[in-house]
Amino acid sequence: MIALIQRVKKAQVDVSGKTVGKINQGILALIGVEKTDSPENADKLLKKITNYRIFSDNNNKMNNSLRDIEGDLLLVSQFTLVADTQKGLRPSFSSAGSPELSNDLFEYIVNKAKETGLKIQTGIFAADMQVSLVNDGPVTFSLKC
């Protein structure tokens, strides 16, 4: 699984003109599923997302995690993250999980995230989503598990 995480001051997801997910300070995590992924990958990825130290401490050093600051988490499925862009001018999605596997693992990670006690919001799987955010920093990392 792949996550592109962004430290945000706020973020939201709209579908057909309606807001379906909205957070304040926290992490926007775009999630991609590969065909070899499993619930174990999702568990590792969620642990990394919620514990990755990307928030500033009192000395303005990135020493605090999402859990430390009790921030919000917006999870959005994003198929294009798993694209192979090494050759040519058109991405290949041969390593992407099937829609069924991807939906199952996305729902799995969402349900596990809700068990953390953090405020969790989501987009809608396979929907045409408009994502807006105020990136804080900017701070963006790519995580793979």
Backbone hydrogen bonds, N-H to C=O, Kabsch-Sander energy under -0.5 kcal/mol:
donor,donor_aa,acceptor,acceptor_aa,energy
2,I,32,G,-2.5
3,A,143,L,-2.8
4,L,30,L,-2.2
5,I,3,A,-0.7
5,I,141,F,-3.0
6,Q,28,L,-2.2
7,R,139,V,-2.3
8,V,6,Q,-0.5
8,V,26,G,-2.7
9,K,134,V,-2.9
10,K,134,V,-0.8
11,A,23,I,-1.8
12,Q,132,S,-2.7
13,V,21,G,-2.8
14,D,130,Q,-2.6
15,V,18,K,-2.8
16,S,128,D,-0.5
18,K,15,V,-1.9
20,V,13,V,-2.9
21,G,13,V,-1.4
23,I,11,A,-2.9
26,G,8,V,-2.2
27,I,72,D,-2.5
28,L,6,Q,-2.3
29,A,27,I,-0.6
29,A,74,L,-3.1
30,L,4,L,-2.5
30,L,28,L,-0.6
31,I,29,A,-0.5
31,I,76,V,-3.1
32,G,2,I,-3.0
35,K,95,S,-2.5
37,D,34,E,-2.1
42,A,38,S,-1.8
43,D,39,P,-2.6
44,K,40,E,-2.2
45,L,41,N,-2.6
46,L,42,A,-2.7
47,K,43,D,-2.2
48,K,44,K,-2.2
49,I,45,L,-2.8
50,T,46,L,-2.6
51,N,47,K,-1.4
52,Y,48,K,-1.8
54,I,52,Y,-1.4
54,I,64,N,-0.9
55,F,64,N,-2.9
57,D,61,K,-2.1
60,N,57,D,-1.8
63,N,55,F,-1.1
63,N,61,K,-1.9
64,N,55,F,-2.8
67,R,50,T,-1.8
69,I,65,S,-1.9
70,E,66,L,-0.8
70,E,67,R,-0.6
71,G,66,L,-2.2
72,D,25,Q,-2.6
73,L,119,K,-2.6
74,L,27,I,-2.7
75,L,73,L,-0.6
75,L,121,Q,-2.7
76,V,29,A,-2.6
78,Q,31,I,-3.6
81,L,78,Q,-1.4
82,V,79,F,-1.5
83,A,80,T,-1.5
84,D,92,S,-3.1
85,T,83,A,-0.7
92,S,84,D,-2.1
96,A,93,F,-1.5
97,G,33,V,-2.7
102,S,98,S,-3.0
103,N,99,P,-2.5
104,D,100,E,-2.5
105,L,101,L,-2.8
106,F,102,S,-2.4
107,E,103,N,-2.8
108,Y,104,D,-2.1
109,I,105,L,-2.4
110,V,106,F,-2.2
111,N,107,E,-2.7
112,K,108,Y,-2.5
113,A,109,I,-2.3
114,K,110,V,-2.1
115,E,111,N,-0.8
115,E,112,K,-0.7
116,T,113,A,-1.8
117,G,114,K,-0.8
118,L,113,A,-0.5
119,K,71,G,-0.5
120,I,118,L,-0.6
121,Q,73,L,-2.6
123,G,75,L,-1.8
125,F,123,G,-0.5
127,A,124,I,-2.1
129,M,127,A,-1.1
130,Q,14,D,-2.5
131,V,129,M,-0.6
132,S,12,Q,-2.6
132,S,130,Q,-0.5
134,V,10,K,-2.6
135,N,133,L,-0.6
136,D,7,R,-3.5
137,G,135,N,-0.9
141,F,5,I,-2.5
143,L,3,A,-3.4
143,L,141,F,-0.5
145,C,1,M,-2.5
